[in-house]
Amino acid sequence: MRETPPGWPRLSAALYYDAPAAAIDWLCRAFGFEVRIKVEGQDGSIEHSELVYGGGVVMVGRAREKFPYRRSPRALGGANTQNLMLYVDDVEAHCAQARAAGARIVSEPTTVDYGAEYWQDRGYEAEDVEGHHWWFIQRLRNPPT
């Protein structure tokens, strides 16, 4: 495989919100994302954005009637067709930050051990301001090499 373009991971995702500008601010405050680029239209709408966390990129866009597949979970009765998982350094602190910013914590931090030949993680699930579900994971033990 060829190298990816500079600054881009092999895989990135896009999420759609009815109020993307507010969602961008909230995702930065609650989950620790940083804005890499935010292109605003003349009316203040978000035309394109890129948020980064570690090496990952999430694009946040506007749910639009022009593109019927771009919908916020809020417009779909809470349905999610994708969920995102991010590795964090301290899952307890991250969960506390998300909770303080108003995230709904769907599942509290829990440790999952896949056995001595695999790994052990501690993680939680949160729902953002428009119903997207996120998993945040801290690796506790790597598999043996």
N, C-alpha and C positions, 0 to 999 in steps of 0.2 A: 504494500500500500504506500502511496505517496504521503508525504507530510501534509497536515492540514494547513489552511491559511494561517498566518501569524495571529496569535491571540484567540484562535477558535479551537474548541475541543472537537473530538471526533463526532460527538452527538450533542445537540442542543435541543431545546423544546420551546414551544410557544403556547402561551395561555391567553385566554380571552376573557375580558371583564367588561361589564356595562359601564363602569367608572374606572378606566385604566389609570388615570393620573392619581387618583386617590389610592388605588391598589398598589401602585409603584411606591408611593410614600409609605404605605402600611407594610409592604413586604420588606422594605429596608429597615424600618423601625422594629418590626416583630421578629423577622427571621434573619436579619443581618446581611441582606443583599446590598450591593453597591451599584449605583447607576453608572453604566459605561457609556451609554448614549441614550438620549431622549429627544426625539424629533417631534416638535409640536406643530400642528396646523395653525392656520390663521385664527381659527376660532378657539384655540387652546386645546383642541383634541390631540390625542396621542396618535401620530402617524406611524411611528416605529419606536421601539425601545429595546435596550439590551441591559439586563441586570446580570451581575456576576456574583458568584459565591465560589471561592477557591478557583478551580479551573473550569467550572461549569458556567454556561450561559443560558439564561431564560429570557425569551422575548415576551414582553407583555403588550398585548394589542387590544384594540377596541372590538367588542362584539358588534357586528354590523349586519343589517338586514340584507345588504348587497351580497354578502357571503353567508348563506344560510347555515353552513357548517361551523361558523364561528359564533359560539354561544357561551355565555357564562353559566355555570351550574345553577345559578339562581334562576335563570330563565328555563331550566330543564327540570324543575322540581328537585334540585339537589343532585341530579345524576352527574357522575364523573366518568369520562371515557379514558382518562389517564390519571395517574398519580405520580408524584415525583418523590424521589428519595435522595437525601443529601447526607454525606458524612460530616459530622461536627466534632469538635475537639472535646466539648464538655456537654453532654446531653442534658444534664440536670440544669445547668445554667441557661442553656438554650431554651429549654422548656419554660423556665421561669420568665425569661425575656418575652417569649411568645405569649404566655398567659397574661403578663402585665400589659401587653399591647392589645389584648382583647381576643386573641386566638381562642377558638373553642378546642380544648384538648380532648380529642376523641378517645385516645388511650394514653394513660399515664406511662412514664418511663418504666420499661420492663426489660429484663435480661432474658435473652434467648441463647441457649447453648446448643449448637448443632452437633456436638460430640467432639471427642479429642482429635479426630482426624480432620475436622473442619474448623469452624470459628465460633466465637462467642461475641454477640453484639448486645448493646443496650440501646433502646430506642423508644420513641413515642410517635403518635399520629396526631396531627393538628389540622383543623379546617380554617381556611383563611376567610377574609371578609365577604367573599362572594361564593364560598362553598367548595373551592378546590381543596383536595386532600393532599397532605404532605407527610412524609415520614422522615424523621431525623434520627440518625443512627451514629453511635459511637462504637468503634471496634474495640473490644476488650481483649480479645485473644485472636491472633492469626493462626491459620492452619500450619502444622509443622511442614518444613520444607524437606 
